[in-house]
């Protein structure tokens, strides 16, 4: 009875059972270190027979690995042996253990990892005759005409792909193949010549592609340049160029290509959509931004690229925050953390996103918990973190630990903490390499600092910082909204009332000047100036917690 049939006839045990079998087997063998491959195969077979897991999971349990450890070991193998980079994630691994058949490239990687063959991992079946039963894969399937019965054919599944014979093999074909070894040399040569021609056709179809030799290299270079241009050029111009390439990749995906090329094209499509999500957000179109973030997630999942999925959810979290949906932002963060590498700056950023979403929701305790998680993740980062399209991503983690909490403390009404983090954020921006700087985030940090001064009763400083923020080289939609929030708060907190002693230091003319500057920026945005947009500039404000930012009477409490 095959392993699949056995699984259907018995309950699958908990992983603790497999771990116990492994420990007993190692104990009987004297706890060898390292464990010999033959012993590993024996332990895997015992787990498969006793616990009912699929063979890949049995092999992992026999090795003593968790899913996370197995994924990390696979990436380490790729790194040490100089293999082609992969986007393997825990989700993909769990899918394989559930029965989804990996691509040929991943099958090769898993066989290298466990030092075994596809049969031992359940990716293929061995039809060689055995001395015990004398069976042959040809002509002995219990069919009356020497063919495989449909039920027998169905049991030859590999993972989730079931191989079902569509119509019975003709008896004469089976006899013809079975008698090949006894055929006359001339006949055998003809059969083999025909088989060789068919093999060549199989190869031609597998290699059939409409992609030129340099197409994938060109796409990689283009996406790298787009990412470098993101913070340096107006969003509208970059959006149009990136959208043009996204359409080109879509056409390439619909044209003939190899399986290996498909995975790379899916990944390129995902990266382009992730960038389009941010650009649409900068242009003030949340709906388009979220649509592209979802598209990037789906293409990342199809390509088995967990890191791409996590970056897509980082964009979705920010967009949802600006759309008054902190609950959806938190859900996006959870999806991103499930895919992000543990020791990666993106993980720091996602935890900080969760903290910001909690603050926007008025959840001070949730903010503290998530922010501490971000700090812990930052401390565990490697000394040489990975790069994204040739650019250092460490500043993104540093920004998240300074700029995000500054905004969060503003929403929580804690002026001094907001001031300290905003000042650290500005220092981080100034210290970062030019290629890694984000003028829009720097402008928002200045507005956070202005808000902190306004909360502390220093409107003149707040107005000056607001002007500096709006003088940024990249005033995008989020910057304009935060500046509008600042203007609104200054107007409410410091009204032009000479009888109010609390407002004696206020400067209504300066506040009006800031409001005028905000209006000018909005008009530029509406009429196609720097950076331009596709719709009117009437926008929504950021969520505020507590409402003290808009209600001076509550702020005085």
ABEGO torsion letter per residue (X at the ends): XBAAAAAAABBBBBAAAAAAAAAAAAAAAGGBOBBBAAAAAAAAAAAAAAAGBBAAAAAAAAAGBBAAAAAAAAAAAAAAAGBBBBABBAAAAAAAAAGBBBBAAAAAAAAAAAGBBAAAAGABBBABBBAAAGBBABGBAGBAAGBBBAAAAAAABBEABBBBBABBBBAAAAAAAAAAAABBAAAAAAAAAAAAAAAAAAAAAAABBABBAAAAAAAAAAAAAAAAAAAABBAAAAAAAAAAAAAAAAAAAABBBBAAAAAAAAAAAAAAAAAAAAAAAAAGBAAAAAAAAAAAAAAAAAAGBAAAAAAAAAAAAAAAAAAGBAAAAAAAAAAAAAABBABBAAAAAAAAAAAAAAAAAGBAAAAAAAAAAAAAAAAABBABBBBBGGBBAAAAAAAAAAAAAAAAAAAAGBAAAAAAAAAAAAAAAAABBAAABBAAAAAAAAAAAAAAAAAAGBAAAAAAAAAAAAABABBBAAAAAAAAAAAAAAAAABBBBAABAAAAABBAAAAAAAAAAAAAAAAAAAAGBOAEBABBABBBBBBBOBAAAABAAAAAX
